[in-house]
């Protein structure tokens, strides 16, 4: 309580004067604002909605940690995915924080598209009462870096929303940018929560995340601290006559604390081709033993930096801009102009640093300038194809080896060629687990599953099938698998046919595109068995899709909509709502890339 000053008895006043002064002070201080704010009221507890749009789980992980941080500071924070969330729910919030990944060609993650499409229908200032912050995630190697987060931030601002703090765009190497954004965010929130700030008192209860899943067991091994797992098996899954090379890799984790769940991905710390690194050093006339300083990795030799820490096989606009600026190269500045966008896109396609150096020579003369212009080499993620219950102590991955010739040069995937050409049994690979909370087995072992995974998209479904068997789950399993030819490219053929024969795999739909005159794909097999497939879904089956995002996933999604519409005798709109309900019920899962 506030203390009211008074005139002490020994003050040089008469009793009448003292009583009059004490009455005056009591009247004055009964109307005054307390000079000292009690500790319990030092900050306000804000009700904050933390939302995420995630494709691989990174945005969700950041959002979950952010909720914990806000709660530790005394705020009431709720966590929700933008999947199934509505613009109306967002606009009803007073404070919202959104962690938004960008997917494909600058698009929202599939789960967030309905939300964003609805938000884009709003054109009048309806967000006057919303204070928000956006963290945008993306890959700076792509042209439309962080575009969804950027677009979302601008859209909310156009609807008269107020930014709590400025948006930050994070690439794959996000630690520093994320830390700075968090610092700005927490500082701004504490200012808002201060009783000196003229914001209304907000209170509420924590809401349960609608899409919360059991988190994977924590591991001490991360991208920054990977585990060196020994390669215990490497075998080719295609026949020798195949035009493709797909490898089954088994890694030993038996003496580590690495743990994973079916559906997770294995992150592999990649290394660039030493021959390519040598060509770059030779072209620049640099000594590879020269020491350079990397922002996150400290001092390394230039050769080591180019081999294991920096991205050299692809060109980005930022790289070309930096190169042009270093050399004041007029030709490159012209290429970078907006009017030359198609020409720029054509130039950077399938070219890397060595092409830029040879096409525009004598530009970089200092190793430090080279280091500054190159992005960090990102780990490669591969869906885990083993079961933690059936393959104890091991991680299996299914790797498609990328090789091609472009601009008179043989090229290949950074990690896939490392595994194929430079790693043998007994050698090690630095690995860590990348959890995929949104791609999990049904918790009910009796629930049917429909799995659609052509090519290396088979990987998580091999994991699912082995895991279900090991756990004694008796729910029906239906797999659609496709490749070029059954004779040369039927991945894990013996295992799948054995599972089909003994009934663990209830249905096996195969689509080998080049085994007949007309090409046949997994979506064609789905349509051919439309009635039965729809009945499985009606019986409660969960649908899983894994593989190529650019074409296959879209074609499968279109086929699923068509099957629901025709077999359910629905309109296009009703079929769309049916698919949306599957997503809301967590029965339609997509792990596409």
N, C-alpha and C positions, 0 to 999 in steps of 0.2 A: 504494500500500500504506500501511497505518497505521504511523506511527512510534512505537516503544516508547521512552519516556524512560529515561535511564540516568544513573548517578552518574559524573561526570567524574573523571579521575585526580587532579586537584589539589584535590578536595573533602577536607575535614578528617576523613577516615575511614581506618582501617587497611585493608590489602588484603582481609582477611577480612570486615570490616564492609561494604566496598564490594561485594564479590562477593555477600554475602548480600542486600543491598538491591537490586542489579541483578536477582538471581533473583526476588525478591519482585515488583518492578515488571513483569518480563517475564511472570510468571504472571498478575498482575492484568490487564494490558492484552491478553493473548492471549484473554481471555474477554469483554472489554468491547465494546460497540457503538461503532463509529468515531464520534469526535466531529465529524469533518468528512466530509461526503458528497462523494465524487468527482463532478466536473461531469457525467460521463457517466451518473451515476445520479440526477441532480437531479430528473428527472421520469420517470414511467413512460410507456411507449407503450401506449395503449389501443386495442383493436380495437373499432371503432364502426361499426354499420350505419346508413347514412343512407338513409331511405326516403321516397318521395313518392307522393302521389295527386294527379294533375294532370289538368285538363280542357283548359285552353288553353295549358299549357306554363309558366306562371309558377312553380308549385310545383317543377317539374323544374329550372328555371333556378336557383332559390334553393338547391335541394339540391345541384346540381353545384358551385356556388360554395362551399358549406359543406364539401364533401368536400375541395376544394383548400385551404381554410383549415385544416382539421384536419390534413391531410398536412403542411402547412408548419410546423405545431407539433409534428411528429414522431409523430403518431398514425397508425394503420393504419385508413383509412376506406374503406368499400365503398359503392357506389351501386346502388340497386335501386328499380324501380317496384313499387307494391303490386299491379300487374297480374301475375297468375301467382304472386304471393308467398303464402305460407301462414302462418296463425297459429303453426303448429308451428315454422316457421323463425324467426319473430320471438321466440318464447318460448325458443328455443335460444340467443339472443344474450345477451350480458352488458350491452351498452350499445347503445341504439338512439335515433335522432333521426328524427322523422317530420314532414314538411311536408305538410299536408293541406288541399286545396281543398274547398270546399263547392259543390255543383252543384244547380241546380233549386230545389226546395222543401226545402232543408236536407238533401239526400241526398249520399252519397258520389259522386265521379265514377264513370262507368260502369265504368271499368277496375278500380276498387277495390272495387266492390260484392261480388264473390265473397269477397274476403278478409274484409271486414267482416261479411258474413253468417255466415261460418264462425267468426269471433271471437266473435260474439254467442251462439253455441251453448255457449261456455265459461261455467261458473258457479261453479267452485271456484277457490280461490286458486292458480293455476298459474304466476304471473309473479313469484314471490318473488325470483328471481335476476335479474330484468330491471330495469335502471335506464334510464329513457326521458325524452325531452323531446318536446313537440308544439308546432309552430307552425301555427296555424289561419289559413287565408286565406278571405276572403269579400267580400261587397259589403254595406256597412251600409245600403244602400237597401232591402235585402230583409228581411223579417220574421225569417227563420231565419238570421241572420247567423252565419257560421262554425260552423254546427251540427254538421257532420260532425267537424271537429277537436275541438269541445267533447265530443261523444259519445265519440270515440275516446280522448281523454284520460281521461274519467271511467271508461270501460270498463276500461282498463289499470290504473287505480288500484283499481278494484273487484276486479281479479284479483290484487291484492297487489303490483303493480309499484311501483317507487320513482321519483318524479320527480327528474330531475337538476336541473331548474329549473321554475319555474311556466310554464304555457302562456300565450302571448300571442295575442290575436285581432287580425288585421290586416285593414283594409279596402283599398279600391282605392289609397288614398294610404298606402302601407305603409312608406315609407322609415324614418321615425322609430321606429315600433314594431318594425320588423325589426332595426334597429341596436341598440335596447335589449335585445331578446331575445337577439341574438347575443352581446352583451357579458355578459349574465347566464349564458348557456350556456357560453361559453369560460372564464369565471371559475370556474364550478362544475366543469367538466371538469379544469381545472388543479389544483383542490383535490383532486379524486379521484386525479389522476395523481401528486400529490405523494407522495414516499416516506414522509412522516409520516402519510398517510392509511392506514387499515387496510383496504386493498382488495387483492385478489389480483392478481398480475402477469398481465397479459393480453398475448398475442402472437398473430400470425396474418399471413396474406398478403392482399394486396388482391384482392378478387374483381371480375371484370369485370361491368359492368352488363349485365343480360340484355336491356335494351331500349335500349341506347345507340344513338344515331343520329349521323350526321355533322352537326355544328352549322352553322347558317347563317353565312355570312361576317359578321364583326363590322362594325358601322357606328358612326360617331361620332354619329349622330343617334338620339336616344332621346325618350321622352315629355318629359323635362326639356329636351331640346335638339333639337326637331324641325326638319325641313328644309322650307322654304317652297317647295312644288312648284307650278308653274304649271298651271292647268287648260288642257289643249290640246284637249279634246273633251268635250262634254256632249250626249248625245242620249237621247231617250226610246225605250225598247225596246217599250213597249206601243203599240197603235194609239190614235188620238185618242178613239175611242169606248169604250175600256176604262174600267172603274171603278177601275183601279189605275194607279199611276205608278211605273215602274221605270226608273232612269237608268243608262246606261253612262257612266262617268267615266274619262277618260284624263289622267294627271298626268305632267308632264315631270320626270325625275330625271337627265337626261343630263349635267348639269354638277355632279353631286353624287357622294359616295361611297356613296350608298344602294344596297345590294344585297339581293336576296331570292331565295328558292327557290320553286318551284311548291308550293303548299300553305300558304304563309305568309299572314298577315293584314296589312292596312295599318291602322295606328292613325291616326286623324284627331283633332286637337285641336279640339273643338267650341266653339261660341259660342251663348249663349242669344239668343232673339229680342229685339231691341232694343225692340220695342213692349211686350213683357211686362216687361222691366226698367223701362221708363218707368212702367208701371202700378204696379209695386211701390213705386218711389220716390214717386210721387204719393200712393198710399194711406197711406204712412208719413210723408209730409210731410218727406222727407229731401232734402237737397241732394246731387246726384250727384257734385259736385266735391269733397266732403269726403274727406280722405285717411284710409284705414284700413290696418291692418297685417294681412297674411295670414301664417299660420304658415310656409309654404314659399316664398311668392312676394314677400315684402317689402311695401313700401308701395305702395298703388294708390289711385286714386280709387274711391269707393264704386260709381260706375257701372261702371267697368272691372272691379271685383271681381265684381259681379253678372253682368256680361256674359260674362266669359271664364274665371272661376276657381271659381265656386260653383254648386252644384246647386240649382235653384229650381223645377223642373217636377214633382217628385215629393215626397210626404210620407213620412217614416219615423217610427217610434215615437220614436226619439231626438229628432228635430226637434220633434215635438209635445210631448214631455216638457219640452224646454228652453223652448219657448214658454209652456207652462202655468206653469212655475216662474218665469219672468221676470215674468209678470203675475199670479201667484198665482190662476190661473183655475180655479175650482171645477168648472165645467162640463167642462173638458178633463180635470181629474184624475179625474172620474167616468168619462169616456169611456175613460181609460187603465187603469181597473181590470180585473183578469183576468176578472171576471164579464161585462164589456162587450166582450170580444174580438171577437165577430161584428159588433157595431155599429161598433167602431173600424175593423175591416177594411173595412167598407162605406163609412165616411167617407173614409178615405185613398185608396181606389181611384179612380184617374183624377183626383185632386185634386193641386194644387201649393201653393207658398207663397202665391200671391195669394189662393187660396181661404181659407186659414187666416187671413190678415190681414183679409179682408173679413168672414168669419164671426165672428171674435173680435177686434174692433177695439180700438185704444188700449191695446195691450199693450207693444209695443216702442217705446221712446223714445230709445234710444241706438244709433247704427250699430254700435258694438263688440259689443253684445248680439246684433244680427242676424248679424254675421259669425261669432260664436262658435257659433251654433246650426246653421249651414249646412255640409253636407259639401262636400268638394272635387268640382268637376265632373270626371267621368271621361272619358277619351278614348273614342271609339267605334271598334270594330274591325270591319273589313269584309274578308271573304275576297278575296284578290287573284285576279282573273280573267284576268290576262295571263301570258304565258310569258316568263321572263327571256331565253330563247334566241331566241324568235320576235318579241318586242316590246322589243328593246334600247332602253334609255334611257327606258322608260315603266313606269308602274304603272297597271293598269286595275282598277276596282272596279265592282261591280254593286249599286246602292243602291235599296232599296224605300222610297219616300217615305211616311212615316206621317202621316196626317191623320185627325182624328176630332172629333166634337163630344160633349162630356160636361159635365154640370152647367151647361148654358146657356152654354158657352164653346167656341169653336173652339180645338183644340189640335193639336200635331204633334210628331213626333220632333225632338229638339234638333239633331242633325247632319244628318238627311236633309232637313229643311226649310231648313237653312242652305245645303246644296248646291243644292237645287232652286230656292230663291227669292232667295238673296243672293250666289251665286257664279256668275260667268259665265266664258267662255273668256278667258284672259289674266290672270285674277285668281288668287291663290295660296291654298293650303291648307297648314297646318302638319301634316306627316306624319312617321311613323317606321314601322319594320318590327317587327311582333310575330311572331317565329319560331314555327312550329308543327311541332316535330320529330316529332310523332306522326302527321302526316298527309303522308306523302311518297310519291312514285312508287316502284314496285318497282325495286330496283337492277338486276334482270334485265330488259332491254328486250324479252325474248321472253315474259315472264309476262303472262297475260291479266288484264284489269281489268274489274270490274263496278262501275259508278258510279250511285248513286241520289241525285238532287238535284232535288227539285221547287222551284219558285219561284227565289229568289235562291240557293238551294243549288246551282244550276248553276255558280256562280262558280268554285270551285276546279277543277271538271271541265273547264271551258273552258280553264283554265290547263294542266291535265294533258294534254289532247288536243293543244293547240298545242305543248307542250313535248316530248311523245313524238314528234310528227312532226318537229320541228326536230332532235331528237337521233337520228333514224333508227330509233327503236324500232319493231319490227314485231309486237309482241304484240297480240292481239285486244283490242278495246275495245267495251264494251257500256254504253250510257247509258240510264237510266230518268229521264225528265223529266216533270213534271206542272205544270199551272196550271189556271186556270178555263176558258179558251176558246182554241182554236187560232187563231181569226180575230183575236183581240185581244191575247193574252198569251203567244204562243209566242216566248220570249226567245231571241235569237241564232238565229232560224229559218234564215236563209240559210246561216250558217256550219255549223250542225249538219246540215242537209240535204245540203250540199255534201260534208261529211266522210262522210256515210252513202253518198252516191252513189259516191264514189271509193274506198270500202272502208276508209278509215282508221277510221271508226266502223262496226264490224262489225254491231252491232245497235243500234237506236234504239227504245226502248219509250216510248210517249207516253200520258199519261193526262190528259185535259182534263175536269175534273169536271163541267162544266155544258154539255157539248156533246151530252148525251143525257139521257133521262128519269132514269135511275139514275146517281147520281154514281159516278165511277170514279177511283181514286187509284193512285199508283205501286205500292203493295203489292198491288193487284188485278192489275196487269199482271205483277208478279212471279209471282203464283200461276198466272196463265194460262199462263206459260211455265216452269212449275216444273221439268219434266224437263230442259230444256236448260240452265236456270240451274244446277241441281244438277250437271250434267255439267261445266259450266265450272269450278265450285268443285272438283270431283273432279280436274279437269285442272290444278289449281294456281292458279286465279284468286284475286286479292285483291279483297275487297269493301270499297267505300267508301260512306259515307253522310254527307250534309251537309244541314243545314237545321233545321227546328223540332224542339226537343227534347220539348216538352210532349205532342205527339200523333204527328206523322209518324214520328219516330225510333223510338218505342215500337211503332207499328204495323208498321213495316218490320222491326224486330227480331223481332216475333211471327211475321210472314210468313216470314222466313228460317228460324226454328225449325221452323215447320210444313212448309216445303218439304224441309228436311233430314230431318225425321221421316217424311214420307210417301214421298218419293222414295228415301230410304235404308233404308226399312222398319225404322225404329228406334223404340224406346220414347222417351217424353218425356225421360227421364233421359239416354239415350244421345245424343239429339239435342242436349241441353244440353252434354254433354261434347264433342261434335263442334264446336259453336260456340266453346267454351272453347279447344279446340285451335287453331282458326283464329286466335283472339286471341293465343295463346301463340306461334304461328308468324308473328305480325305480318301477318296476312292479312285481318283484319277491323278497319277503321278508321272512327271516327265523329268528325265535327266538327259538333257540334250545339249549339244555343244557344236 
